[in-house]
Amino acid sequence: MSDFYVSFLTPLAPYFMQKYHADTRQIALFITAISFISSIFQIFFGTLSDKIESRFKFIYILTTITVLFISVIEFAPNIFVLFLFFIIAFFANSAFHPMGAAAAHSLSVKSMPFFVAAGTLGTAVGPIFVTIFSSKIGLKFLWLVGLPVLIILAFMIKSEPPLSHIRTNTESVKINSKQKKILFDLWLLVTARTLVMSIGHLYAPIMSTQKGFSLVFGGTLLSIGVAIGVFTTMLGSWLSNKFGNLITNLISFLGMGIALLIFVRASDMITLLIGYVLIDGFGYLTMSSNLSQAQIALPNHTSFASSVVMGFAWACGTGLRVFMILPFGDNIGVIIYLTILISLLMAFIVFLKGRKACFLRNKKA
């Protein structure tokens, strides 16, 4: 539910451009700022989460805040108030993720793919729902959808499940240099993947409307892509266990680069859809595996590890978009081709790192 509501922002970009008379550069920076500012604080929320006992209670409260503020976005009189509504909702969502991931991990290591898949499912349904709702009914009635959700959440807060989470004394267990290196490598992988995926997510609705397709088609692109991601998240977890996380990341970056090339050169609806679906399909391949690797590497700091690989890495990847948006602005083609280059370069780096790891193992043997 939390990811369902925050997924409304990007597909509504063309709508906000028209309503508030903003150009492509302005709306791209608007979305980037919201994602970056909220995500950068996730490392703080992750550190704080490790000290909180009643995680489920806070999870319900944070989800309530997200639903409440997104439900009233149409009543924002100007783009500054709209920014305020979204930033509060995204902050709550940012605090939710490390806490939710740690709660899922404390139940079972196998529960992590389901936690990620559930968020991915919410993200998949959100864009197509909100674009259809906006076109057919109007966003001023969005609060009618949020009201029953808020009522349900109110009852869930009172009936917190009596689960005893696995706890360790995080103060007495320090993070060693080997763990720091693993966490840095995973941060780099997720940061680069986030940059590539976020460029696709940001410009897909804008490109589709510029090519003459409707707002609903742009939302459909986002929804179908993320829906495929639900399945590739589970597939990526299996691939990581079977062949290793480096191989999974290699396939992910190589696939995203090729998919972006198909996407940017598409001239018809079907090719555009195929290209975009493949971007998300390959992108979500490592969504669960990198997170699980981080939590396994830091078993005594699972919330902190989750916040670094999720929120902080996502913030860094999202923030890097600014360095592409500012110089190139409305030239979407240049931005996409640069992103393709970054994705293929990362695939090459992962390949070299994988060869080095194999060489060291063989030499040791």
Disulfide bonds with the S-S distance in Angstrom:
none
